[in-house]
Amino acid sequence: MAQNPQDPEALRNSLTREVTTDAYNIAGQIFRGPQPDVAHVNNDELDQRYLQAIHTDDRQYLMSEAARDPTQFLNSIARLSDAGKIFVPPDAGIPQEPPLPPGARSNVPIPQPHPDALPATFKQPDQVPAVPAVPSPPTAPGPVPLGTPPVGATAALPPPMTTPTPSIPPPPQPPY
C-alpha cells in the first residue's frame, strides 16, 4: 500500500504513534519517581477490600473499581470465587482489546508491572511457602453470593422481591 498523506489509515497510524510518544514523554515529566500518595497493594489486601465491599453491598465502590481497572477487578473476583468466598456466574469473562495495527505502534517502552503485582514463581515445588491457615467464619458454609450481608449483621433486610403475576396466561406448552 502506498504511503499517501491523504490515506485515512496512514493518517490514523501516524497520529496514534505521535500521541503515544508524546504521552510517554509527558508522563515522564509529570510523574518523576515514586509518588507519596500512590501505594502498591498486594493481591490479598485487594481481595479483602473487594470482599468487604461485597459484604457491605458497596456497589458504588465496586463499580468504580471495575471501571478503573477491569482486568485487575475481574482477576480479584476470580480469585475470590476460586477460594469459595463468593459465587460468580460462569459466563463472566475478561474483555480483551485487539492489538494496535503495526503501523500505529510507537517505539516507546511499555511500562512493566510492579514486582509485587506479579505472582511469585518457584523453580522447585519444595520452595513454595506453606499457605497459612485462615480461620473461617463459624456460620458461613458454602460460597457467599454477591450482595449477601456480612455474618452477624443486625440491620433489617428488605422484603424479598416478588414477581407480579402476569395478567395474560402463558401459551400452552406442546407435549413432548
C-alpha angles and dihedrals in degrees: 000000000000119000099243113174088221094054107116094212093051090046091049092049092048092051092047091052092048095048092047092050092046091048091053092050094045092048089054090054095047102039105046108175129317117353117221093218095052119082130185111231121197122229095258093055091045092049090051091051092051092045091051090049090050092050092048091043092236095168094165092060093044093049092048091050092048090051093045096055114357095181094051091045095050092045090053092047089049090053091050091048093048089051089054094242096119138015119238123182111252095237094068114112144166113261113233121213117218115246121255117265112263092250092056098051117111126217095234117117118260111241113251120228119254111269091241090058093060121081115251116253127206130197096213129036092232090061092065109104118237116261110246115239111256115207111236123218110267097232104033108096117174131001119327112235119228112275096025112143116242119269110274095022111155099191115117112255120227115252114273116268115256126198115234115245111254117248091217118057116237118259116268116269117239115242115255 
